[in-house]
Amino acid sequence: MHKTLILIASLAWATVLLPGCTAPVATKASKADTAATPTKTSRILVFTRTAGYRHESIPTGVQALRKLAQAEGVAVTDSDDPALFDDANLSRFDAVVFLSTTGDVLDDTQQAAFERYVAKGGGYMGVHAAADTEYDWPWYGRLVGAWFRSHPKGLQTTLVRFEGDATPLPREWQTTDELYNYRSNPRANVNVIAIVDESRYQGGTMGADHPIAWCSNRLGGRAWYTGLGHTDAQYADPVFRAHLLRGLRYVTGRADKC
């Protein structure tokens, strides 16, 4: 009997060592391994500095982005302090959101740090007046995709048509916003994800192909921009919030489609 038990035990250990066999689960060791490898928390910086016109909807936009991010498990820092744009601080964030920034918001040293950040894979998300920012910084013009030229007087209502795989967004969405005209059509250099129908409002200057949202990754990190987001009401609209969420997921690397 004693020899039989020894033989059975020997066979059991041999089975553990055979290729393709599953070893018994060591519960305590597994818990220790898990504890030793904590999950990294994603973080974004929502940057709101303005050196020109300041949109009244910025606080509402911050709160909307905060709720969307936190539902994704993404921590949010919002600030208008350009001192955060150095290598050490930027390295803390997966992406930086320029939320209706205007004018010259970063000095030369801060600009260089942000260029390094994006080149290393940091994400950029621009909302509305982010295109009305840093006109004397050519690199930023390539990052945002196109600079603001003008907008019609007052708010206008039109159809937004989403291009490509816009799920769960509708193909067409009627909305009222401050509809930007841009200095150039960015389509040749970016992936356009939405256009506006100029035939349904007054003041458009770009013609039948009027991009209003797009994405790219040509400068290293992922970049996503939407020209919508002028009003408080826009941030309460479920379609616009879904649109922002797609951008947020894209620039933080949580989704490949923008």
N, C-alpha and C positions, 0 to 999 in steps of 0.2 A: 504493500500500500504506500509506504514511504517513497519507494522508487517511482511509483506511478505518479504521485503528486509532483515530484521533481521534474519528471518528463513533461507533464502538462504545463507546468510553469515555464519550462524552457521553451516549449512550442509557442506559448503565448507571447513571450518576449521576442522570439524570432519573427513572429507575425508582425509585430510592431515595426520591426526593422526592415521588412520587405518593401521594395519600391512599390508605390501605388497604394499601399495600405494606410489606413487612417489611424494615427496614434490616439490613445485616450486623451480626452480633454482635461487639462489641468486647470481647474476653475480658478484657484487662487492666483496662479501665475498669469492667467489671461487678464484678470482684473488689474493686476499690478502693471502689466504691459500697457493696458488702456490708460491707466492713470499717468503713466510715464510719457504718453504721447497726446497732449491736449490738442483739441481742435482749434485751429487758428480762427480768430474772429475777423471777419471782413469789416473794413472801415471805409467810409467816404468823408471827404471834406466838402461841405457846401459853402462856396465862397461867394460873398454878396457885396463886395466893395463896389462903389460907384464914384466916378469922377465927373459924371455928367448927370443926365436925368436919372432920378431914382424912382423906380416903379413902386407904387403903393402896395402892389400884390406880393412883394418879396417876402414879408413874414408869412403870408398864407402859403406861398410856394415852399418855404422852408418846412412848414409843418406838414404839408402834403408829402414832400420827399422823405421827411423823417418817418412818417407812418408807413409809407411804402417800403422804405429800407428796413425798418425794424420788423415788419412782417416777414421779411426775407432773412432775418437774423443778421442784418448789417448794422453796425454801430455808426452813428452820425455825429460829426462835429460841424457846427455852422459858425462862420466867422467872417468878418470883413477886414481882418488883420493881414496885410501882405507879408508880415514877418514870418508867417508860417511857410512861406515859399523858400525854404532852403533844403539841402539834401536830407538832413536828419529828420525834419518834420514831415516832409513829403513821403519819406519812406514808410511812414506809419499807415499810409492810406492806399487802398486798392484803386481808387479813382477820385478825381476832383470834379465837382460840379460848379460851373460858372453860372450862377442863377441871376439873370438880368443884370449882370455887370455892365458898366458903361465907362467909356473913356480909357485913360491911361492908368491902369490899376496896379502895375508891377514895375519896379525899377529894373535896370539892366541886369543886376546881380540876381534878382528874383526870377527874371525871365530865363536866364541861363540855367538856373536850378530846375525850373519847370521843363525846359527842353530836355535836360538830362533825365528827368523823371519819366517823361513820356517815351523817350528813346529806349529806356530800360523796361518798358511794358506797362507803365502806369496809365490808367484810363482817364479819359476826358469826356465830360458830358456838358454840353452848352444848352441853355434854355433861353429862348426869346432874345433879350438884348445882349446876350453873349456875343452876338454878331455885330453889336454896336460898341466894340471894345478893341483897344490896342491897334489902331489903324497904322501906326508906324512900326509895327513888329511883323515883318513878312512871314516869319515862321508861324505866328498865331493865325494869320490869314489862311495858311494852308491847313492848320489844325481844325479851325472852325468850319472851313469849307468855302465860305463866301461872306463878305462883309455887307452889312446893312447899307442900303442907299436911301430909301424913303418908305413912307407908308401913307395910305389914303387918309383923308381927314376923318377922324372919329373911328368908331368900330364898324366893321362890315360883316355881313353874314354871307357865307358861301359854303360850297361843298369841299370837303377834304377827301381826296381819293388816295387810299393806301395802296402801295404797290408791293409786289412780291408776296411772300408768305407773311401776311399780316395777322394771322390767327393769334389771339381771339378778337382782333379788331375787325370792325365791319369794313367792307370794301369802300363804302361811301359814308360820310358822316357830316351832317350839317352843323356848323358852329359859327359863333360870332366872336371875332377877335380883332386885334390890331395886326393887319396882314402885311408883313414886310415885303418890300421889293429889295432885291440884292444887286450888288454892283456887277455880278457875273452869275451865270448859270453854272452851278458846281457839278452838273451831272457827269462831265467827262472825267472827274477825279474822285468821285464818291459813289456810293450805292444809295440812290434816292429811294426813300421809303414812303414819301407822301408828297402830293402836289395839291395846289389849290386851283379851283376853277374860276379864272378871271372873268368869264362871261356872266357870272352871277353877282358881281359887285362892281363898284366904280373905283378906279384908281390903281388897278394893276398895270404894271409896265413890262412884264416879262413874257407875255404871250401865252400860247397854248401849253407850253411846258414851263410851269412855275413851281419848282421844288420848294417845299416848306420844311422838310425833315429828311435827314440823310445820315449815313455812317461811313466810316473808313478806318483803315489801320495802316496808312502809308507812312506814318512817322514813327512807328514802333509800337506804341500802345493803341488800344481801341478808342476811337473818337465817335461821338454821337451828338447830333444837334437837332433841336426842333425850334422853329420860329414862332410857335404858338406859346401862349402863357402870359398874356398881358394882364388879364383880369383875375380878380379873386374867384369869380364864378367858374372860370376855366378849370381851376384846381379842384373843384367839387364835381366836375363832370366825370362820370365813370369811364368814358372812352378816352378822355385825355389822361386820366390817371393810369389806365392800362397802357397807353402810349408811353408815358414816362417810365412805367415799370419795365417795359421792354428795353428801353434805353439803359436803365439802371442795371438790369441783369446783363446786358451786353458789355458795358464798360467795366463791370466788376468780374467778368469772366464766368458768370453763372449761366450764360446762354451764348450759343454761337450765332444765332440769328438776331438781327437788330430791328 
